[in-house]
Amino acid sequence: MQIKKYKLYLKINYSKFRFEGKERIYVNNIAGLSILSLNIQDLDILRLKVNGIEEKIYINKKNSTLDVSIPKRSSIIDIEYSGIVNNFLVGMYKAKFDGGVMISTQFESVGARRVFPCIDNPLFKSIFQISIEVEKPYEVISNTKVLKILEKNKNRLFVFNDTPLMSTYLLYIGIGEFKKINDKYNNVSLSVISPTDIGNGKSVFNFLKRSLKFLEEYFDIPYPLSKLDLISVPEFGAGRSENWGSITFREVYLNLSKKTSTNVKRASAEVITHELVHQWFGNLVTMQWWNDLWLNESFATFMAFLTIIKLYPKWHFLDNFFEEKSVALSDDSLHSTHPIQTKVVSPDKIDELFDSISYNKGGSILYMIYNFIGDEPFRNALRSYLLKYQYSNAKGIDLWNELNKFSDINISLIMKKWIKYSGYPLIKVSCNKNKIKLEQQKFTLLQDDSRDEKIWPIPLVIRNGDNITKIVFDKKSLSITINPDYIVNINHMNGGFYRCFYDDKLLHKLIYSHDLSGIDIFTIISDRYALLLSGLISLEIFLSDIKNFYKIRTYIVVDYLISIFNSLLKVLYNNKLVKENALEFFYQQIEYFGIEVRGREDIDDNVLRGFIMSSLARIDDNFANRIHLKYPNLVNISPDLKRAIFISKVIIGQYDFHSLAYMYSKSKSDEEKMIIISAILASKKEKDIEDLYHFMLDGNIKIQDWPSVIIGSLTDQKFRDMKWDFIEKNIKEILPMFQGSYMPSRIMKGIIPFIGIDRKEELLKFLNDKVFNIAKNGISNGLEYLEIYENLYNRYNK
């Protein structure tokens, strides 16, 4: 079956938030089928014609399809229907902001069926001809340039140029009153578009043009369309989406200014580049079905970081990549993890795949291959792959075959196992004179008696002194000759997706070496922390190990130690040893970094300063008061320190919920609003947290930010009974608000490990409700993390 073209007309009623649709589908029945099943959801089908002849409407309720009888030849299907502009942040929905509503679409993964009958499957690429009628003065944005605008009394009809061949999930429609700034890149028209404030468009364009140039040269294929819009959407559950030619983002990523923190600017750069990569990898060449979602997302994740690393080496973006990789390593250590390539049958299960495995593990596996074979072979393989499958669909094996052509090793053989095996190996490393022995076994955070005998083909990059060895470790065990006078690092520069468990002699030499990069130290700490959580080493040994790195000032080491202490304090909140070590670490950092900006320093220093101050203020009231005295007001403060200052003023009692809620309502910045929320969450007054919940449920906080409020409040062990009461009363109504997205799973995964401590039986009984079916993967992950944290809690929380 081939859908040659969708000709789609929509008339939008902005006051009633409904639409009427007229659709013409050009079908080439090359398979000789008698029935064409078109996906529909929440649409009222009013009229159906096949080749000009009116037909009976048959809705298959079981499959949610409009089943159309068609002849065994080319056909034209005409459908009249109506639908709603919903509140669910999927399909065509209302994106509310102070002073108005923008109508926006989010079709990935199966939201297009909410707006027009279609084969909502990435394999069925088609051309789209879009016409949208809307009341004046509203404007319409879609994937291509406007061909013409026709005046129709009080309405206007926007007719767009035909799209290239593309999948339904990449179609975009945006309607509202917009502010725009425009630029040009070669023959491509560039725009930043927003219904509210645009911010510093110049900096966005500078970054955009440099990234486009790099990607065009790297892929050796020009950007495929004649225009590229970056659209700021005021209410956006997904955060960003790669719609071809009309990329959508949350406001925080585009509305940049001098008041924007470095962390948000970096996040913006990564998010914009990620979606740019998709314009080739995902849009030009698309996976055949959602079981290969990772093929889109892993590459966009990896290539976004590679682009920024190449263009802006001083930004240290490899550090950010490895920190995201550590999240994937943690999630992939669960029994409830899934392979990168996962069989997907039901559309209901697609959105749960938008997780750290599809994005960060997949991206890390690609980095492992890239790191092993080198940039030139990797780049040449990508060029060949994109050229061969452009405007079509591909599978993972198609990419591996191209990599094989440009590499000396069998990439297909390696990748076949890495994408089909769940989990990853732990490499035990032991030394005997001038030999090291490597043994691999599957690593899990929950140890049990079951044995997983999988053997991974592991591309190792081993450093022994100045000697670098590359080898594929594809056996249960392996012995390698080394020079015992030098350190042995089995995962040099964190290139591999595995963990190492060194014997005491090798570990001691590594820990006390003065010849390790910050990335190598980060890798050692990350592995040791995983071994602590799994029970393979004790808390005392772990804290003793990491104390050796307190004086390392590289960004990745300091930032990761901050996150580790913050995590331990959430679970082991009564453990004196953890608190003592945390205070010692944080005060050592404060002694070095200080609490104010120092002239021309590395921008990373100020970012770390803000993180350290926020963390220390939460656990030491005296330090919070010190910040308050240093910054008596909020005038002319560094954006990177703003969160810490807000948190400190809440802790010492200068700000309460009501004063902060007032600031929140007056703020025009999404970033500042989230800073205010994080400050309220740090309050030591139960009433403040309770008032924040009511403030949220009353609609004063954007729905897109509800997960941050819920997860942020529940990872703190204060006021546990009140917070449990909130979950019992509200979570069953909140989760369906995010139906059709990955967010229900993300919420449950985030809250279960903390809310469930000491009330696991009560929690399990509560979760026995069908409403939680939309979050099954997240619940499974959350319950496993709960057991991991309970084990840690029971061993050390005293």
Rosetta blueprint (number, residue, H / E / L):
1 M L
2 Q E
3 I E
4 K E
5 K E
6 Y E
7 K E
8 L E
9 Y E
10 L E
11 K E
12 I E
13 N E
14 Y L
15 S L
16 K L
17 F L
18 R E
19 F E
20 E E
21 G E
22 K E
23 E E
24 R E
25 I E
26 Y E
27 V E
28 N E
29 N L
30 I L
31 A L
32 G L
33 L L
34 S L
35 I E
36 L E
37 S E
38 L E
39 N E
40 I L
41 Q L
42 D L
43 L E
44 D E
45 I E
46 L E
47 R E
48 L E
49 K E
50 V E
51 N L
52 G L
53 I E
54 E E
55 E L
56 K L
57 I L
58 Y L
59 I E
60 N E
61 K L
62 K L
63 N L
64 S L
65 T E
66 L E
67 D E
68 V E
69 S E
70 I L
71 P L
72 K L
73 R L
74 S L
75 S E
76 I E
77 I E
78 D E
79 I E
80 E E
81 Y E
82 S E
83 G E
84 I E
85 V L
86 N E
87 N L
88 F L
89 L L
90 V L
91 G E
92 M E
93 Y E
94 K E
95 A E
96 K E
97 F E
98 D L
99 G L
100 G E
101 V E
102 M E
103 I E
104 S E
105 T E
106 Q E
107 F L
108 E L
109 S L
110 V L
111 G L
112 A H
113 R H
114 R H
115 V L
116 F L
117 P L
118 C E
119 I L
120 D L
121 N L
122 P L
123 L L
124 F L
125 K L
126 S E
127 I E
128 F E
129 Q E
130 I E
131 S E
132 I E
133 E E
134 V E
135 E E
136 K L
137 P L
138 Y L
139 E E
140 V E
141 I E
142 S E
143 N L
144 T L
145 K L
146 V E
147 L E
148 K E
149 I E
150 L E
151 E E
152 K E
153 N L
154 K L
155 N E
156 R E
157 L E
158 F E
159 V E
160 F E
161 N L
162 D L
163 T L
164 P L
165 L L
166 M E
167 S L
168 T H
169 Y H
170 L H
171 L L
172 Y L
173 I E
174 G E
175 I E
176 G E
177 E L
178 F L
179 K E
180 K E
181 I E
182 N E
183 D E
184 K E
185 Y E
186 N L
187 N L
188 V E
189 S E
190 L E
191 S E
192 V E
193 I E
194 S E
195 P L
196 T L
197 D L
198 I L
199 G L
200 N L
201 G H
202 K H
203 S H
204 V H
205 F H
206 N H
207 F H
208 L H
209 K H
210 R H
211 S H
212 L H
213 K H
214 F H
215 L H
216 E H
217 E H
218 Y H
219 F H
220 D L
221 I L
222 P L
223 Y L
224 P L
225 L L
226 S L
227 K E
228 L E
229 D E
230 L E
231 I E
232 S E
233 V E
234 P L
235 E L
236 F L
237 G L
238 A L
239 G L
240 R E
241 S E
242 E L
243 N L
244 W L
245 G L
246 S E
247 I E
248 T E
249 F E
250 R E
251 E H
252 V H
253 Y H
254 L H
255 N L
256 L L
257 S L
258 K L
259 K L
260 T L
261 S L
262 T H
263 N H
264 V H
265 K H
266 R H
267 A H
268 S H
269 A H
270 E H
271 V H
272 I H
273 T H
274 H H
275 E H
276 L H
277 V H
278 H H
279 Q L
280 W L
281 F E
282 G L
283 N L
284 L L
285 V E
286 T E
287 M E
288 Q L
289 W L
290 W H
291 N H
292 D H
293 L H
294 W H
295 L H
296 N H
297 E H
298 S H
299 F H
300 A H
301 T H
302 F H
303 M H
304 A H
305 F H
306 L H
307 T H
308 I H
309 I H
310 K H
311 L H
312 Y L
313 P H
314 K H
315 W H
316 H L
317 F H
318 L H
319 D H
320 N H
321 F H
322 F H
323 E H
324 E H
325 K H
326 S H
327 V H
328 A H
329 L H
330 S H
331 D H
332 D L
333 S L
334 L L
335 H L
336 S L
337 T L
338 H L
339 P L
340 I L
341 Q L
342 T L
343 K L
344 V L
345 V L
346 S L
347 P H
348 D H
349 K H
350 I L
351 D H
352 E H
353 L H
354 F L
355 D L
356 S H
357 I H
358 S H
359 Y H
360 N H
361 K H
362 G H
363 G H
364 S H
365 I H
366 L H
367 Y H
368 M H
369 I H
370 Y H
371 N H
372 F H
373 I H
374 G L
375 D H
376 E H
377 P H
378 F H
379 R H
380 N H
381 A H
382 L H
383 R H
384 S H
385 Y H
386 L H
387 L H
388 K H
389 Y H
390 Q L
391 Y L
392 S E
393 N E
394 A E
395 K L
396 G H
397 I H
398 D H
399 L H
400 W H
401 N H
402 E H
403 L H
404 N H
405 K H
406 F L
407 S L
408 D L
409 I L
410 N L
411 I H
412 S H
413 L H
414 I H
415 M H
416 K H
417 K H
418 W H
419 I H
420 K H
421 Y L
422 S L
423 G L
424 Y L
425 P E
426 L E
427 I E
428 K E
429 V E
430 S E
431 C E
432 N E
433 K L
434 N L
435 K E
436 I E
437 K E
438 L E
439 E E
440 Q E
441 Q E
442 K E
443 F L
444 T L
445 L L
446 L L
447 Q L
448 D L
449 D L
450 S L
451 R L
452 D L
453 E L
454 K L
455 I L
456 W L
457 P L
458 I E
459 P E
460 L E
461 V E
462 I E
463 R E
464 N E
465 G L
466 D L
467 N E
468 I E
469 T E
470 K E
471 I E
472 V E
473 F E
474 D L
475 K L
476 K L
477 S E
478 L E
479 S E
480 I E
481 T E
482 I L
483 N L
484 P L
485 D L
486 Y L
487 I L
488 V E
489 N E
490 I L
491 N E
492 H H
493 M H
494 N H
495 G L
496 G L
497 F L
498 Y L
499 R E
500 C E
501 F E
502 Y E
503 D L
504 D H
505 K H
506 L H
507 L H
508 H H
509 K H
510 L H
511 I H
512 Y L
513 S L
514 H L
515 D L
516 L L
517 S L
518 G H
519 I H
520 D H
521 I H
522 F H
523 T H
524 I H
525 I H
526 S H
527 D H
528 R H
529 Y H
530 A H
531 L H
532 L H
533 L H
534 S L
535 G L
536 L L
537 I L
538 S L
539 L H
540 E H
541 I H
542 F H
543 L H
544 S H
545 D H
546 I H
547 K H
548 N L
549 F L
550 Y L
551 K L
552 I L
553 R L
554 T L
555 Y H
556 I H
557 V H
558 V H
559 D H
560 Y H
561 L H
562 I H
563 S H
564 I H
565 F H
566 N H
567 S H
568 L H
569 L H
570 K H
571 V H
572 L L
573 Y L
574 N L
575 N L
576 K H
577 L H
578 V H
579 K H
580 E H
581 N H
582 A H
583 L H
584 E H
585 F H
586 F H
587 Y H
588 Q H
589 Q H
590 I H
591 E H
592 Y H
593 F H
594 G L
595 I L
596 E L
597 V L
598 R L
599 G L
600 R L
601 E L
602 D L
603 I H
604 D H
605 D H
606 N H
607 V H
608 L H
609 R H
610 G H
611 F H
612 I H
613 M H
614 S H
615 S H
616 L H
617 A H
618 R H
619 I H
620 D L
621 D H
622 N H
623 F H
624 A H
625 N H
626 R H
627 I H
628 H H
629 L H
630 K H
631 Y L
632 P L
633 N L
634 L L
635 V L
636 N L
637 I L
638 S L
639 P L
640 D L
641 L L
642 K H
643 R H
644 A H
645 I H
646 F H
647 I H
648 S H
649 K H
650 V H
651 I H
652 I L
653 G L
654 Q L
655 Y L
656 D L
657 F H
658 H H
659 S H
660 L H
661 A H
662 Y H
663 M H
664 Y H
665 S H
666 K H
667 S L
668 K L
669 S L
670 D H
671 E H
672 E H
673 K H
674 M H
675 I H
676 I H
677 I H
678 S H
679 A H
680 I H
681 L H
682 A L
683 S L
684 K L
685 K L
686 E H
687 K H
688 D H
689 I H
690 E H
691 D H
692 L H
693 Y H
694 H H
695 F H
696 M H
697 L H
698 D L
699 G L
700 N L
701 I L
702 K L
703 I H
704 Q H
705 D H
706 W H
707 P H
708 S H
709 V H
710 I H
711 I H
712 G H
713 S H
714 L H
715 T L
716 D L
717 Q L
718 K L
719 F L
720 R H
721 D H
722 M H
723 K H
724 W H
725 D H
726 F H
727 I H
728 E H
729 K H
730 N H
731 I H
732 K H
733 E H
734 I H
735 L H
736 P H
737 M H
738 F H
739 Q L
740 G L
741 S L
742 Y L
743 M H
744 P H
745 S H
746 R H
747 I H
748 M H
749 K H
750 G H
751 I H
752 I H
753 P H
754 F H
755 I H
756 G L
757 I L
758 D L
759 R L
760 K H
761 E H
762 E H
763 L H
764 L H
765 K H
766 F H
767 L L
768 N L
769 D L
770 K H
771 V H
772 F H
773 N H
774 I H
775 A H
776 K H
777 N H
778 G H
779 I H
780 S H
781 N H
782 G H
783 L H
784 E H
785 Y H
786 L H
787 E H
788 I H
789 Y H
790 E H
791 N H
792 L H
793 Y H
794 N H
795 R H
796 Y H
797 N L
798 K L
